[in-house]
Amino acid sequence: MSRRFSVLAALALGATLVGAAPAAATESRHGGGSFPAEFALPNGFMPEGIAIGDEPTAYFGSRADGSLFRVDLRTGKGEVFSKGPGTPSVGVKVDRRKRVFVSGGSGGDARVVDARSGAVLASYKFADSDTFVNDVIVTEKAAYYTDSRKAVLYKIPFGRHGKLPATFTSVPLTGDFVLTPGVNNANGIAETPNGRSLLIVQSNTGKLFKVDPATGVTKEVDLGGEVLTNGDGLLVERNTLYVVQNRLNTVGVFKLDWPGTSGKLVTKVTDPRFDVPTTVASFGKRLYLPNARFNTPPTPDTPYNAVAIPKP
């Protein structure tokens, strides 16, 4: 995700229920219903991360105060279901146990929230200074977080039946990945198609890296000369990689080999409704992206939304 943003001194979320724009409904091709192709998020919310699980519910995090917002994709209506700690919520993911994993940005932390009740199940303090905990991926064995200011992944290893541990471990990034101090480095994170390794995009260089989750050794992925300028959120489905290039208002689509060592550009997707999208999630035959609007000065009344596009 993009560079850190200061927390608004006051955030007027207004009503917790937000409805979809009436002109935004199009055929969803999922379940035969008509899902909204865009929907409103609360004014002043400053969204960045999005997560969608097996159910038609999307979860968003606020950079302003860390609140979490969920939307029914069938109607576009949503609510704040977990009030934030006053520090950012950036990347989010939801697992099959209905837990939302949240990256804490400049707070240097993470928390795990019950997707139904909004209760905080666990929290972890990763770093105290020069930190921006940016994105997260949840695998069967652990959750991994990137830090855009440090050459490290933070790992929350699961116990039996997915039990959350009391502590975390740090996995230093070595190999091809080289940290540039003072700028955004590691950002979006995903699994390789074979599920054995991780992928991270380095925003400042536009490079994609394959990471051994056990050792932290990185190897640059061969993208045939393509540079992921402003690379942000990542999504892998089978062997298709989607890369959100935020300020370019573009989603790059690549075909990866099964181990994730190389990829080939398929297409670049743009949409007139994009206003600096940051992350991407999938449901049915659609991709959903929040508009972070980094080019628009944030105020408590600034409107925000999320949009859906057909999968290319």
Secondary structure, DSSP 4 states (H G I P E B T S, - for coil): --S--PPPS------S-BPPPGGGEEE-SSTT-EEESEEEE-TT--EEEEEE-SSSEEEEEETTT--EEEEETTT--EEEEE---SS----EEE-TTSEEEEE-BTT-EEEEEETTT--EEEEEE--SSS--EEEEEE-SSEEEEEETTSSEEEEEE--GGGPPPS--EEEE-EET----TTS--EEEEEE-TTSSSEEEEETTTTEEEEE-TTT-EEEE-B-TT---TTEEEEEEETTEEEEEEGGGTEEEEEEEPTTSSBEEEEEEE--TT-SSB---EEETTEEEEEB--TTS---TT--EEEEEEE--
